């Protein structure tokens, strides 16, 4: 997943699916999973948030010089992509 020139590199789908499971299993009442790209580590990682408004605290990939940027946001339970 995340293949093509719009993304820095592809992401293993099994790893991606395991991040959904981890977020749902958390004791915290998370609602959303954000996929973040770390430029220095050259890796993706998940961030879990409770409120939709928290998504806006991350700059989108390709539009920021920041080290970490938002690739995509998903609803943890429906697995639908947000925006």
C-alpha positions in Angstrom: 0.0 0.0 0.0 1.0 3.6 -0.5 2.7 2.8 -3.7 3.4 5.3 -6.4 5.0 8.7 -6.8 2.7 10.4 -4.3 4.2 8.4 -1.4 7.8 8.1 -0.2 7.8 4.3 -0.2 5.4 1.4 0.0 4.0 0.0 3.2 3.5 -3.7 3.9 -0.2 -4.4 4.1 0.1 -7.0 7.0 1.9 -4.4 9.1 -0.7 -1.8 8.2 -3.5 -4.2 9.3 -1.7 -5.0 12.6 -1.7 -1.3 13.4 -5.5 -1.3 13.2 -5.6 -4.2 15.6 -3.2 -2.5 18.0 -5.3 0.7 18.0 -8.5 -1.1 18.6 -7.0 -3.2 21.4 -5.6 -0.1 23.3 -7.0 0.7 26.7 -7.3 4.3 25.5 -10.5 5.1 23.6 -8.8 5.9 20.3 -11.0 6.6 17.3 -8.5 7.4 14.5 -5.2 6.1 13.2 -2.9 8.4 11.5 -0.1 7.1 9.2 2.9 9.3 9.7 6.1 9.4 7.6 9.3 10.1 9.4 11.8 11.6 7.0 14.9 11.0 9.1 14.0 7.4 10.0 12.7 6.7 6.4 9.8 4.8 7.9 6.0 5.0 8.5 4.5 4.7 12.0 1.0 4.9 13.4 -0.3 7.6 15.7 -3.6 7.0 17.4 -5.9 9.9 18.4 -9.3 10.3 20.0 -10.6 13.4 18.4 -10.9 14.2 14.7 -9.6 17.7 15.4 -6.2 16.2 16.4 -5.6 15.2 12.8 -5.1 18.8 11.9 -2.1 19.1 14.2 -0.1 17.2 11.6 1.1 18.8 8.3 0.4 16.7 5.2 3.2 15.0 3.4 4.6 17.0 0.5 3.5 20.3 1.9 5.9 20.7 4.9 9.6 20.8 5.6 8.9 19.1 9.0 10.6 15.8 9.9 7.2 14.0 10.3 4.2 14.4 8.1 0.8 13.0 7.7 0.3 10.4 4.9 -3.3 9.4 5.7 -5.9 9.2 8.5 -8.3 6.3 9.1 -11.3 5.6 11.3 -10.1 2.7 13.5 -13.4 0.8 13.4 -14.8 1.3 9.9 -11.2 1.4 8.4 -12.4 4.1 6.1 -9.9 6.7 5.0 -10.6 10.3 6.3 -10.3 13.1 3.7 
